[in-house]
């Protein structure tokens, strides 16, 4: 009976994962979300029935993708999306047995990044082109055509020129986003689904307590110092080394700015919770902070929180009062 139920879940998981993958080609926004969730049905099979059935489910989904789209798209599905199910299920299992959600998410992100790098290497080897930069440039070309002859078009063209240099940070951030979304889905399913699970996902810390290491401040400063060093030493520094400094600087700025933005949003959410603001007001204010006008201020707030531990300072001050 258990094997029969596992077989049914395996087939349903394969069909659902393939459906999510197919939906990725039909819609820009909803399709991107569906594509991101491809590993979740596979991981659910692993949660209920173990690695053997999850591997069978991944193989069945790969067979469906192969029949529908061919071998090149299969490589993208298997390496770009499908392998993430192992990053989701393995960390809480033996022998790792990680008990903190943040540790499990870190391992999951590492697996996601590794799988994307393998896919990138395979794609460059097979086609001779980088699929990530080609896709980004395609969207940039669409927007630059619509804004032709304006200052926005010039800004878009400048962005297109540095897209290849931004690839490391884009891969890291996409891996973090993929891992976080799928981990939260699996965490909710195992917490509310009931029944016997072979894997239980440790909960992630509440958003009000999200903070990153203070060492990021030094990396942030390094990101702004590197271009200065490459410019002042341009006469003596080899061109390849100057380019490497530029690439490191760009990617450090992107990654750390995003992390400090998240920490700034976490601080704002913490402050609103402390003030007992209504949930609707909290959501509206948080949505407002995503506008570019406020983005820099949120990053600065996150940086200040990392440097001066604003939450602890304000909490102590309130206790004294």
C-alpha positions, 0 to 999 in steps of 0.5 A, spaced: 500 500 500 505 504 501 509 503 495 502 504 491 501 511 494 508 513 493 507 511 486 501 515 485 505 521 488 511 520 484 507 520 478 503 526 480 509 530 482 512 529 475 506 531 472 505 537 476 513 539 475 512 538 468 506 543 468 510 548 472 516 548 467 511 548 461 507 554 464 514 558 464 514 559 456 506 562 456 507 568 461 512 573 463 510 574 470 506 568 472 510 563 468 517 565 471 514 564 478 511 557 475 518 555 472 521 557 479 517 552 483 519 546 478 523 543 484 517 543 489 513 537 487 519 533 486 521 535 493 515 533 496 515 526 493 522 526 497 519 529 503 514 523 503 517 517 500 525 518 500 530 519 495 529 513 491 522 515 489 524 523 488 529 520 483 524 516 480 520 523 480 525 527 477 527 522 472 520 521 469 519 529 469 525 529 465 522 524 460 516 528 459 520 534 458 525 530 453 519 528 449 516 535 449 522 540 448 528 535 446 535 534 449 537 541 449 531 544 454 532 537 458 539 540 460 536 546 462 530 543 466 535 538 469 541 542 471 537 549 472 531 547 476 530 539 477 537 538 481 535 543 486 530 538 489 536 535 492 538 541 495 532 542 499 531 535 501 538 533 503 540 538 508 535 536 514 536 528 512 542 524 515 548 525 515 547 532 515 541 533 519 542 540 519 537 543 525 537 551 523 533 553 517 538 558 515 543 553 514 539 548 510 537 554 506 545 556 505 546 549 503 540 549 498 543 555 495 550 552 494 546 546 490 542 551 486 548 555 484 552 549 482 547 546 478 546 553 474 554 553 473 554 546 470 548 548 466 552 554 464 558 550 462 554 545 458 550 550 454 556 554 452 560 548 450 554 545 446 551 552 443 557 556 444 553 562 447 551 564 454 544 563 455 543 568 461 546 574 458 543 572 451 536 572 454 537 579 458 540 582 452 534 580 449 529 584 454 534 590 454 533 590 446 526 590 447 526 596 452 531 600 448 527 599 442 521 602 445 525 608 448 529 609 442 532 616 442 531 618 449 536 618 455 533 612 457 535 608 451 542 611 452 542 608 459 539 601 457 545 601 452 550 602 457 547 597 462 547 592 456 554 593 455 556 591 463 551 585 463 556 580 462 560 583 467 554 582 472 553 575 471 556 572 477 552 576 481 545 575 477 547 567 478 548 568 486 541 572 487 537 568 482 540 561 486 538 565 493 531 567 490 530 560 487 532 556 494 528 561 498 521 560 494 522 553 494 524 552 501 518 556 504 513 552 500 516 546 502 516 548 509 509 550 509 507 543 506 511 539 511 508 544 517 501 543 515 500 537 510 500 532 516 501 525 516 508 521 516 514 525 513 521 523 512 523 530 512 521 536 516 524 542 514 527 547 520 523 553 520 527 560 517 527 565 523 522 571 522 523 576 518 523 581 523 530 578 525 533 578 519 540 580 519 547 579 516 554 579 518 558 585 519 563 583 515 559 585 509 561 592 511 568 591 509 566 587 503 562 593 501 567 598 502 572 594 498 567 594 492 568 602 492 575 602 493 577 597 487 575 601 482 579 607 485 585 602 485 584 600 478 584 607 475 590 610 479 594 604 478 592 604 470 599 605 468 602 600 472 596 595 472 595 590 467 589 591 463 586 584 465 587 585 472 584 592 472 578 588 468 578 583 474 577 589 479 572 592 475 568 585 475 569 584 482 567 591 484 560 591 480 558 584 483 560 586 490 556 592 489 550 588 487 550 582 491 551 586 498 546 592 496 541 587 495 543 584 502 543 590 505 536 592 502 533 586 505 536 588 512 533 595 511 526 592 509 527 587 515 528 593 520 522 597 517 518 591 518 521 590 525 519 597 527 512 597 524 511 591 528 514 594 535 509 600 533 503 595 532 501 598 525 496 594 522 498 589 517 495 593 511 499 599 513 505 595 514 504 591 507 503 598 503 509 601 506 513 595 505 511 595 497 512 603 497 519 602 499 521 598 493 520 604 488 527 606 486 526 613 489 527 609 496 531 604 494 538 607 496 535 609 503 533 602 505 540 600 503 543 605 507 538 603 513 540 596 512 548 598 512 547 603 519 543 597 522 549 592 520 554 597 523 550 600 529 545 594 531 540 599 531 534 594 533 538 592 540 540 599 541 533 602 540 530 596 544 535 598 550 533 605 550 525 603 550 527 598 556 530 604 560 524 609 559 
